[in-house]
Amino acid sequence: MTSATKTRAASRSPRRGQAPQGRKPVITREDLIAAALKLVGPHRSVSTLSLREVAREAGIAPNSFYRHFRDVDELAIALIDQAGRSLRKIIGEARHRAASGRSVVRSSVETFMEQLSADEKLLHIVLREGTVGSDAFKQAVERELRSFEEELCVDLIRLAELNKLPIYEPQLVAKAITRLVFNMGTTAMDLPPERHPELIEQMVKILRMIMVGTQTMAKEGIVGD
């Protein structure tokens, strides 16, 4: 072998301690979560991902996966948690922006529906895993829904005080709104985009009915049948 040939061969071979070409030498939990996020979508559940598939997308050897997660289930739960946190921030900001101008109900619903088409696919994860995932996934989604309810409850009380309107059982109102919106969101995932405006109008009307109902019950002092 000539010296030139040896030089070319050496340049193609990884040095000791280096990662093979095409693989990342260092990777974080966030990198693996991002890789998994690229693989899921409207018709692809987190529960269907394989370890090798995620590792290949992340550009690492399968064994390197275990440095950050015990298995794909643990990765999926971390992904659900991240999706929930990000969505709460996005929708919470929409409510706060609308408080001084546009309808809070309409702004929140439109923001929610926009997330169905967003590249991040965060909403798809929360919606899908609550219905088709394992028990561990469903429990993770349930935790996120309860967090949505708690934050919405705080906002409902704040807005009621701001607008000097009464509100009856804000915790139950927050639960009703959260469960309704997420349930209709699951339906929306299977609808063509041109049907979304129709669904938005339905959601806005139903949520306004809920709000009028809680205000009426509070004004009339209704506490039960």
C-alpha positions, -999 to 999 in steps of 0.1 A, spaced: 0 0 0 14 34 -10 17 62 15 -10 81 -4 -34 51 -1 -26 48 36 -34 85 41 -68 82 23 -77 50 43 -67 67 76 -89 98 67 -119 75 62 -114 56 94 -125 71 127 -98 78 152 -98 61 185 -125 77 207 -143 93 177 -178 84 167 -183 66 133 -191 89 104 -227 100 104 -231 95 142 -230 122 168 -202 119 194 -223 135 221 -261 135 225 -285 147 251 -319 137 264 -333 166 245 -318 154 212 -335 120 217 -368 137 225 -364 158 194 -357 127 173 -388 110 186 -408 141 179 -398 140 142 -411 105 139 -446 109 154 -476 126 137 -513 126 132 -513 89 123 -482 78 142 -484 72 180 -454 74 203 -463 39 214 -453 25 180 -417 39 181 -388 14 184 -355 21 201 -335 15 170 -357 38 150 -353 67 175 -315 60 177 -312 60 139 -331 93 137 -309 108 164 -277 96 147 -264 74 175 -258 37 182 -287 19 198 -267 12 230 -261 49 235 -298 54 240 -296 37 274 -274 65 287 -305 87 289 -335 64 291 -342 29 304 -365 22 274 -387 38 248 -416 40 273 -396 63 295 -387 84 265 -423 86 255 -434 98 289 -407 125 288 -420 135 254 -456 137 267 -445 158 297 -426 182 274 -455 184 250 -479 192 278 -456 220 292 -451 236 258 -489 235 250 -498 250 284 -474 278 278 -487 285 242 -524 284 251 -518 303 284 -501 331 265 -530 332 241 -555 336 270 -534 364 285 -531 382 251 -569 380 246 -577 393 280 -573 429 269 -589 426 234 -603 397 215 -626 371 229 -606 348 253 -628 319 242 -622 323 205 -585 332 208 -579 301 230 -598 278 206 -581 291 175 -547 288 191 -555 252 201 -566 243 166 -535 260 151 -513 236 171 -529 207 152 -511 219 121 -479 231 138 -446 214 130 -439 206 166 -467 180 167 -471 186 204 -508 185 204 -509 152 185 -488 135 211 -511 145 240 -543 137 221 -531 103 207 -515 89 238 -545 96 259 -565 72 238 -542 46 222 -511 46 244 -502 23 273 -515 28 308 -483 46 317 -488 69 287 -525 75 296 -515 84 332 -489 109 318 -515 125 296 -540 126 325 -514 145 346 -510 170 318 -548 175 315 -550 181 352 -523 207 349 -543 224 321 -573 224 343 -555 239 373 -540 267 352 -573 274 334 -591 276 367 -567 303 379 -572 322 347 -610 319 349 -611 333 384 -587 361 373 -609 370 343 -641 368 363 -627 393 388 -613 415 360 -647 416 343 -667 418 375 -686 386 366 -695 358 389 -684 322 383 -698 291 398 -675 261 406 -645 274 386 -627 240 391 -656 221 374 -658 247 347 -621 244 339 -625 206 338 -655 207 315 -637 231 291 -604 212 291 -621 178 285 -644 191 259 -617 209 239 -593 179 240 -620 155 230 -631 176 200 -594 180 192 -591 143 189 -620 144 164 -603 173 145 -572 153 139 -591 130 116 -609 158 97 -595 175 66 -582 211 74 -611 227 55 -635 213 82 -616 230 110 -633 264 108 -667 247 112 -654 228 143 -639 260 157 -673 277 155 -689 247 173 -664 248 201 -667 285 206 -705 283 209 -703 254 233 -677 271 255 -697 303 256 -727 282 267 -706 268 295 -695 303 305 -730 317 304 -742 287 324 -717 292 352 -723 329 354 -761 323 356 -758 297 383 -735 320 403 -760 349 400 -790 328 410 -772 310 438 -779 276 423 -761 249 442 -778 217 430 -811 201 419 
